[in-house]
Amino acid sequence: MEEDGQTYLLPYSAIARLIITAAGAFAFFMAPYELWRGVWPLNITTPFFGFIMLGGMSVGATFLHAGLFAPSGRLVFRDGVLEVEKRYLTHVTRSLIPATDIQAVEVVEDPNSDGPSDWQAAIRTTSSGPIYSRPLATPADAEALAVIFREKLGLPPGQA
């Protein structure tokens, strides 16, 4: 939680956005630039170099999409309402979720973590998908954050 005690940030910094976008642009444009000689004029190696080129371009396109369109988030807990703000590169969206629409606040293991497990506090709602916290190192840290979320939302302490 931030210093005001009501705000929780899910940051996506400008430098991370810039690095991911630059890496995506590099892969997207360098793959055809370097491999085009193996594709044209048509010959026996065309399919081989074509698949490699398209694979490199698809990785670059994925990074470009993540860099340009992934949101930075902010959760604001106030008066029985959870305000979810998502900041994209070009616009901001806000949604208000009343505490009555929240099914549970629980601790979940991040299935996509590399190496040691990452844990997150997840807010399950009836009106939208789950809202996850930043990855945390231990289940105890995630449970402590889930307790804070429950307290801010006015939910019973044991609700899982």
Stockholm file with secondary structure:
# STOCKHOLM 1.0

chainA/1-160         MEEDGQTYLLPYSAIARLIITAAGAFAFFMAPYELWRGVWPLNITTPFFGFIMLGGMSVGATFLHAGLFAPSGRLVFRDGVLEVEKRYLTHVTRSLIPATDIQAVEVVEDPNSDGPSDWQAAIRTTSSGPIYSRPLATPADAEALAVIFREKLGLPPGQA
#=GR chainA/1-160 SS CCTTSSEEEECCCHHHHHHHHHHHHHHHHHHHHHHHHHHSSCCTTHHHHHHHHHHHHHHHHHHHHHHHHCCEEEEEEETTEEEEEEECSSCEEEEEEEGGGEEEEEEEEETTCCSSCEEEEEEEESSSCCEECCCBSSHHHHHHHHHHHHHHHTCCTTCC
#=GC SS_cons         CCTTSSEEEECCCHHHHHHHHHHHHHHHHHHHHHHHHHHSSCCTTHHHHHHHHHHHHHHHHHHHHHHHHCCEEEEEEETTEEEEEEECSSCEEEEEEEGGGEEEEEEEEETTCCSSCEEEEEEEESSSCCEECCCBSSHHHHHHHHHHHHHHHTCCTTCC
//
